[in-house]
Amino acid sequence: MTAYHSKSVSTWPAMDGTNKPKGPPPPIFSGGMEARISCSEADIDAAQALRYRVFFEEMSAIPSPEVRTRKRDFDDFDSLCDHLLVIDHAKNEFEGVVVGTYRLLRRSKVPAKVGFYSAGEYDLSCLDAYPGEIMELGRSCVDAEHRTRPTMQLLWRAIAAYVFHYDVELMFGCASVSGTDPADMALVLSYLYHYHLAPRELRVTALAERYVDMCLLNKIAIDPRHAVADLPPLIKGYLRLGGFVGDGAVVDHDFNTTDVSIIVKTDLITEKYFRHYERERREVPLT
């Protein structure tokens, strides 16, 4: 694993939407952990190495020959995205290793003829007319030893800071349920369909050739408490933020998962971050 050096930051993002810095948001520290946006090829390489270990070695996804040879999970979208890193500095004050990552792609950074990664599974045309900045989330993973509440809280704090920094109004992406037989996850898929289906104007739909019906059980047959208990933690996190799901699941045999589309308006995220930022700013003495 690769060691990194932290960067100190002495400026805060503007609060009124004007004169915001052009660079990424400042890093966030919590104990011996740091969350920040990648700033070098070495950063991206470390994120790709972590993704390979989690997706292919731990979760038994099927790698391409080149991915297997390089032992890195990579694709052409990596060069377009910002890579959020969680870094463990437990070794000493300055060095650490990447133990968590998220791939973030804002619409303003996507070439017109390229589109988003999840367009390979879902028709995203209903999002085209959405005003303001939108952002695709993807490739999220955390090292097995660091799947703790503090690590996940730090990851979400960093996403909130990023959303606030770039005025992102809508987030979307694919979240996965382990396994490739939808019948095995009928309770989860049906619960999401009946209780969290996106409103029509935001309801992305699985591509016709990949569409899997999520409405496998009648609503009256669903115990919401049992369904929520079976949800993957990442999907639970999105739902707590008021997230919705699109219409249709998609089976991904290469990654041994069944995917659902997640759509989250960022109102709750930015409001929570604003309160947190204001509290911290009042506590920082002027110099």
C-alpha positions in Angstrom: 0.0 0.0 0.0 1.1 3.5 -0.7 1.9 6.3 1.8 0.7 9.8 1.4 1.4 13.3 2.8 -1.4 15.4 4.1 -1.9 19.0 3.1 -2.9 21.7 5.6 -5.7 24.1 4.6 -6.3 27.4 6.2 -9.2 28.7 4.1 -13.0 28.0 4.2 -15.4 27.8 1.2 -17.6 30.8 0.7 -21.1 30.4 2.2 -23.1 32.5 -0.3 -22.3 30.6 -3.5 -20.0 33.3 -4.7 -16.2 33.4 -5.0 -15.8 29.8 -4.2 -12.3 28.4 -4.6 -11.7 26.6 -7.9 -9.9 23.7 -6.4 -11.4 20.8 -4.4 -12.8 21.2 -0.9 -10.4 21.0 1.9 -9.6 17.7 3.6 -11.5 16.6 6.7 -9.7 15.0 9.6 -11.1 12.8 12.3 -8.6 11.2 14.8 -6.0 9.5 12.7 -8.1 9.5 9.6 -8.3 11.9 6.7 -10.8 12.2 3.8 -9.8 14.3 0.8 -10.0 14.4 -3.0 -7.2 12.7 -5.0 -4.5 15.1 -6.2 -2.1 12.7 -8.0 -1.8 9.6 -10.2 -0.5 7.8 -7.1 -3.8 8.6 -5.3 -5.9 7.2 -8.1 -3.6 4.1 -8.3 -4.2 3.5 -4.6 -7.9 3.8 -5.0 -7.9 1.4 -8.0 -5.8 -1.1 -5.9 -8.3 -0.9 -3.0 -11.2 -1.4 -5.5 -9.4 -4.5 -6.9 -8.9 -6.0 -3.5 -12.5 -5.5 -2.4 -14.4 -6.2 -5.7 -12.3 -9.0 -7.2 -10.4 -10.6 -4.3 -13.0 -10.3 -1.6 -16.3 -10.2 -3.5 -15.2 -12.5 -6.3 -16.1 -10.3 -9.2 -14.7 -11.5 -12.6 -11.8 -9.4 -13.8 -10.8 -8.8 -17.4 -7.3 -10.2 -18.3 -5.8 -6.7 -18.1 -7.5 -5.9 -14.7 -6.2 -9.3 -13.4 -2.7 -8.6 -14.6 -2.5 -5.1 -13.2 -4.4 -6.0 -10.0 -6.2 -2.7 -10.4 -9.9 -2.0 -11.0 -9.9 0.7 -13.7 -11.8 2.0 -16.7 -11.9 5.1 -18.9 -14.1 7.0 -16.5 -11.3 7.2 -13.9 -9.7 10.0 -15.7 -12.9 12.1 -15.7 -13.8 11.6 -12.0 -12.7 13.0 -8.7 -11.7 10.2 -6.4 -12.6 10.7 -2.8 -10.1 9.0 -0.5 -10.2 8.0 3.1 -6.7 7.7 4.4 -5.6 6.0 7.7 -2.6 7.9 9.2 -2.2 5.5 12.1 1.5 4.8 11.0 2.5 8.2 12.1 1.5 11.8 11.8 2.2 12.3 8.1 1.9 8.9 6.3 -1.1 6.7 5.8 -2.8 4.3 3.4 -6.0 4.5 1.4 -8.7 2.5 3.1 -11.9 3.9 1.5 -12.8 5.5 -1.8 -15.7 6.9 -3.8 -15.8 8.0 -7.4 -17.5 11.3 -8.1 -18.4 12.6 -11.5 -20.1 16.0 -11.9 -22.1 16.7 -15.1 -20.0 19.8 -15.7 -17.0 17.5 -16.2 -18.6 15.0 -18.6 -17.9 15.5 -22.3 -21.1 15.7 -24.3 -20.6 12.5 -26.2 -19.4 10.4 -23.3 -22.2 10.5 -20.8 -22.2 8.8 -17.3 -21.0 5.4 -16.4 -24.5 4.2 -15.2 -25.9 4.9 -18.6 -24.7 1.4 -19.5 -27.5 0.1 -17.2 -30.1 2.9 -17.0 -31.8 5.4 -19.2 -30.9 8.7 -17.6 -32.7 11.0 -20.0 -35.1 12.2 -17.3 -32.1 13.8 -15.5 -31.0 15.8 -18.6 -33.4 18.7 -17.9 -32.7 18.8 -14.1 -31.5 22.3 -13.3 -28.1 22.9 -11.6 -25.3 20.6 -11.0 -25.9 16.8 -10.8 -23.3 14.2 -9.8 -22.9 10.5 -10.3 -21.6 8.4 -7.4 -19.9 5.1 -8.0 -17.2 2.6 -7.2 -17.6 2.9 -3.5 -15.7 0.6 -1.2 -14.0 0.4 2.2 -11.2 -1.9 3.3 -12.7 -4.8 5.4 -10.8 -3.8 8.6 -12.1 -0.2 8.4 -15.8 -0.9 7.9 -16.7 0.9 11.0 -19.1 3.7 11.9 -16.3 6.4 12.3 -15.0 5.5 8.8 -18.4 5.7 7.2 -19.3 8.9 9.0 -16.1 10.5 7.7 -16.8 9.3 4.2 -20.3 10.9 4.3 -19.0 14.1 5.8 -16.6 14.4 2.9 -19.3 13.8 0.4 -21.4 16.4 2.1 -18.5 18.9 1.9 -18.0 18.1 -1.8 -21.7 18.5 -2.6 -21.8 21.9 -0.7 -18.5 23.1 -2.3 -19.7 22.5 -5.9 -23.4 23.3 -5.4 -24.5 19.8 -6.4 -28.3 19.6 -6.3 -28.8 15.9 -7.2 -26.8 12.8 -6.8 -27.4 9.5 -8.5 -25.7 6.2 -9.2 -26.0 2.4 -8.8 -26.0 0.6 -5.5 -25.7 -3.2 -5.3 -27.3 -6.1 -3.6 -25.0 -9.2 -3.4 -26.1 -12.0 -5.7 -27.5 -12.4 -9.3 -30.8 -14.2 -8.7 -33.5 -11.5 -8.1 -35.8 -14.1 -6.6 -33.4 -14.4 -3.6 -33.8 -10.7 -2.9 -37.5 -10.4 -3.6 -38.2 -8.8 -0.3 -35.6 -6.1 -0.6 -36.4 -5.3 -4.3 -40.1 -5.2 -3.7 -39.7 -3.0 -0.6 -37.7 -0.5 -2.5 -40.2 -0.5 -5.3 -43.3 0.0 -3.2 -41.8 2.4 -0.6 -39.1 4.3 -2.3 -39.8 4.5 -6.0 -38.7 7.9 -7.4 -41.3 10.4 -8.6 -41.9 10.3 -12.3 -39.7 13.3 -13.2 -36.7 11.6 -11.6 -37.5 8.0 -12.3 -34.6 6.6 -14.3 -35.4 3.3 -15.9 -33.3 0.2 -16.5 -32.5 -0.3 -20.2 -35.0 -2.6 -21.8 -32.5 -5.3 -22.6 -31.3 -5.4 -18.9 -34.6 -4.6 -17.1 -35.5 -6.8 -14.1 -38.9 -6.2 -12.5 -38.5 -5.2 -8.9 -42.2 -5.6 -8.0 -41.9 -9.3 -7.1 -44.1 -9.2 -4.0 -47.4 -7.4 -3.3 -47.1 -4.5 -0.9 -49.3 -6.2 1.7 -46.9 -9.2 1.8 -44.0 -7.0 2.9 -42.9 -6.4 6.4 -40.9 -3.1 6.1 -38.9 -3.8 9.3 -37.6 -7.1 8.0 -36.9 -5.6 4.6 -34.9 -2.7 6.0 -32.9 -5.1 8.1 -31.9 -6.9 4.9 -30.9 -3.8 3.0 -27.1 -3.3 2.3 -25.8 -0.5 4.6 -25.0 1.8 1.6 -28.6 1.7 0.4 -29.8 2.4 3.9 -27.6 5.4 4.0 -29.1 6.8 0.8 -32.6 6.2 2.0 -31.9 8.1 5.3 -31.1 11.1 3.1 -34.5 10.8 1.4 -33.2 8.9 -1.6 -35.3 7.2 -4.2 -34.8 4.2 -6.5 -35.3 4.0 -10.2 -37.6 1.6 -12.1 -36.0 -1.8 -12.7 -33.0 -3.7 -11.3 -30.0 -4.8 -13.4 -28.1 -8.1 -12.9 -24.3 -7.6 -13.2 -22.8 -11.1 -13.6 -19.3 -9.8 -13.8 -19.5 -8.2 -10.3 -21.9 -10.9 -8.9 -24.4 -8.2 -7.9 -27.9 -7.0 -8.7 -27.9 -3.2 -9.1 -30.6 -0.6 -8.4 -30.5 3.0 -9.4 -30.3 5.5 -6.5 -31.4 9.2 -6.8 -30.8 11.6 -4.0 -31.7 15.3 -3.9 -29.0 17.0 -1.8 -31.2 19.4 0.3 -30.8 17.4 3.5 -27.0 16.9 2.9 -26.3 20.6 2.3 -28.5 21.7 5.2 -26.8 19.4 7.6 -23.3 20.4 6.4 -24.2 24.1 6.6 -25.1 23.8 10.2 -21.9 21.8 10.9 -19.8 24.3 9.0 -21.3 27.3 10.8 -20.7 25.7 14.2 -17.0 24.9 13.3 -16.5 28.4 11.9 -17.7 30.0 15.1 -15.3 27.9 17.1 -12.3 28.9 15.0 -10.6 32.0 16.4 -9.8 34.8 13.9 -6.1 35.5 13.4 
